[in-house]
Amino acid sequence: MAHERIEISPDVMFGKPVTRSTRVPIELILCNLAAGNSPEANLDQHPRPTLEDIHAAQWYAADLIARDEVAFG
């Protein structure tokens, strides 16, 4: 399961979700992808996560959005 690659601990990056066994926040991976960087560029910048971790970050974000109600102002 993709979320097995995601870790949340109050002792790591202030409790933000990170790829397991790294300190690379999911937020950073997603922001890099949103800015147009390829998954490979992410791996060049942060070599510890794997391509599978990047895909897990995307699944994690999609699942969070699917569970929450989105409010439009």
TILO-800933 format. One line per 2 residues: number of its first residue (from 0); their letters; for each residue x, y, z of N, C-alpha, C, O. Coordinates in pm, whole numbers. Example, Ala and Ser with C-alpha at 12.3 -4.5 7.8 and 13.67 -1.06 7.14 Angstrom:
BEGIN
0	as	1319 -569 780 1230 -450 780 1320 -330 780 1424 -332 846 ~ 1285 -225 708 1367 -106 714 1290 3 787 1341 114 804
% end
This chain:
BEGIN
0	ma	84 -119 0 0 0 0 88 124 0 191 129 66 ~ 46 224 -74 126 345 -90 151 417 41 259 473 62
2	he	52 417 130 68 494 254 167 431 351 208 496 447 ~ 205 308 327 309 247 409 443 317 388 534 304 471
4	ri	455 390 280 578 465 251 578 603 315 677 675 308 ~ 466 640 376 451 772 439 459 755 590 401 664 648
6	ei	533 846 651 551 840 796 516 975 857 550 1080 802 ~ 447 971 970 415 1094 1043 457 1072 1188 409 980 1255
8	sp	547 1158 1234 596 1148 1372 619 1289 1424 675 1373 1354 ~ 575 1318 1547 598 1452 1601 746 1485 1616 783 1602 1628
10	dv	830 1384 1614 975 1406 1629 1047 1431 1496 1166 1461 1495 ~ 975 1418 1386 1037 1435 1253 964 1546 1179 844 1536 1154
12	mf	1035 1650 1143 982 1762 1066 852 1817 1125 758 1849 1053 ~ 848 1828 1258 734 1887 1329 602 1815 1301 495 1875 1306
14	gk	611 1685 1273 491 1606 1251 435 1610 1110 329 1554 1084 ~ 506 1676 1019 459 1677 880 484 1539 819 580 1472 855
16	pv	397 1497 726 420 1368 661 550 1373 578 576 1469 505 ~ 628 1268 590 754 1254 515 758 1116 453 682 1027 491
18	tr	848 1098 356 869 964 304 942 885 412 1036 935 474 ~ 900 763 433 952 679 541 1104 674 540 1167 660 435
20	st	1160 686 658 1305 679 681 1382 795 619 1503 787 602 ~ 1312 903 586 1379 1024 538 1322 1143 614 1232 1127 696
22	rv	1374 1257 588 1318 1380 643 1264 1466 529 1251 1588 543 ~ 1233 1405 417 1184 1478 300 1032 1486 310 963 1385 299
24	pi	980 1608 333 834 1624 348 758 1596 218 805 1628 109 ~ 643 1535 233 554 1512 119 520 1645 53 513 1654 -70
26	el	500 1746 133 470 1881 81 577 1927 -17 543 1982 -122 ~ 702 1906 14 812 1948 -74 808 1871 -206 826 1930 -313
28	il	785 1742 -198 776 1661 -321 662 1712 -408 680 1730 -528 ~ 546 1734 -347 430 1780 -425 451 1919 -483 410 1945 -596
30	cn	512 2007 -407 540 2143 -458 636 2138 -576 618 2211 -673 ~ 736 2054 -567 830 2039 -679 759 1987 -803 783 2035 -914
32	la	672 1889 -785 596 1836 -899 503 1943 -957 491 1956 -1078 ~ 436 2018 -870 344 2123 -915 418 2234 -989 361 2298 -1077
34	ag	543 2256 -953 623 2359 -1020 673 2312 -1156 739 2388 -1228 ~ 642 2187 -1192 681 2137 -1322 805 2050 -1321 849 2005 -1427
36	ns	861 2027 -1205 977 1939 -1197 933 1794 -1213 829 1754 -1160 ~ 1010 1718 -1285 977 1577 -1306 1008 1497 -1180 1083 1544 -1094
38	pe	952 1378 -1168 990 1293 -1056 1142 1269 -1051 1201 1261 -943 ~ 1202 1257 -1168 1347 1236 -1173 1424 1356 -1118 1527 1340 -1053
40	an	1373 1477 -1145 1436 1597 -1089 1424 1598 -938 1517 1639 -868 ~ 1309 1552 -886 1293 1538 -742 1398 1444 -685 1459 1471 -582
42	ld	1420 1334 -754 1518 1235 -707 1660 1291 -713 1744 1257 -629 ~ 1687 1375 -811 1819 1438 -818 1841 1532 -700 1951 1539 -646
44	qh	1737 1605 -660 1749 1700 -549 1752 1629 -415 1821 1673 -322 ~ 1678 1520 -403 1665 1447 -276 1682 1299 -306 1584 1230 -333
46	pr	1804 1249 -303 1829 1112 -349 1776 1000 -260 1767 886 -307 ~ 1740 1026 -136 1693 917 -49 1555 863 -86 1537 742 -87
48	pt	1457 949 -116 1328 892 -158 1343 819 -292 1435 847 -370 ~ 1253 728 -317 1253 653 -442 1138 701 -530 1053 780 -487
50	le	1136 653 -652 1025 686 -741 893 636 -681 790 702 -694 ~ 897 522 -616 778 468 -550 732 562 -438 612 577 -415
52	di	827 625 -367 792 720 -262 722 843 -321 628 895 -262 ~ 768 888 -436 706 1003 -502 562 969 -542 472 1050 -523
54	ha	543 851 -596 407 808 -631 321 795 -506 203 830 -508 ~ 379 745 -398 305 734 -272 264 871 -221 154 887 -166
56	aq	350 970 -238 317 1107 -196 195 1159 -273 108 1224 -216 ~ 191 1129 -401 77 1171 -482 -51 1100 -439 -156 1164 -429
58	wy	-45 971 -413 -161 896 -366 -207 948 -231 -327 962 -206 ~ -112 977 -143 -144 1028 -10 -223 1158 -21 -325 1176 45
60	aa	-174 1250 -104 -242 1379 -123 -380 1359 -184 -477 1423 -141 ~ -391 1272 -281 -521 1246 -344 -620 1189 -244 -737 1227 -243
62	dl	-573 1099 -159 -661 1042 -57 -705 1146 44 -820 1144 88 ~ -616 1237 82 -654 1342 176 -763 1431 117 -859 1467 185
64	ia	-748 1466 -8 -847 1550 -74 -980 1477 -88 -1086 1536 -71 ~ -974 1349 -118 -1096 1269 -135 -1175 1258 -4 -1297 1246 -7
66	rd	-1106 1262 109 -1173 1246 238 -1229 1377 293 -1324 1374 372 ~ -1174 1489 254 -1217 1618 306 -1318 1683 216 -1320 1662 95
68	ev	-1402 1763 277 -1492 1846 198 -1415 1969 155 -1346 2031 236 ~ -1426 2003 31 -1357 2119 -22 -1453 2237 -20 -1561 2230 -78
70	af	-1415 2343 46 -1499 2463 56 -1446 2569 -41 -1325 2593 -49 ~ -1535 2629 -110 -1498 2738 -201 -1554 2868 -143 -1671 2876 -107
72	g	-1467 2968 -136 -1508 3095 -78 -1574 3179 -173 -1615 3290 -140
% end
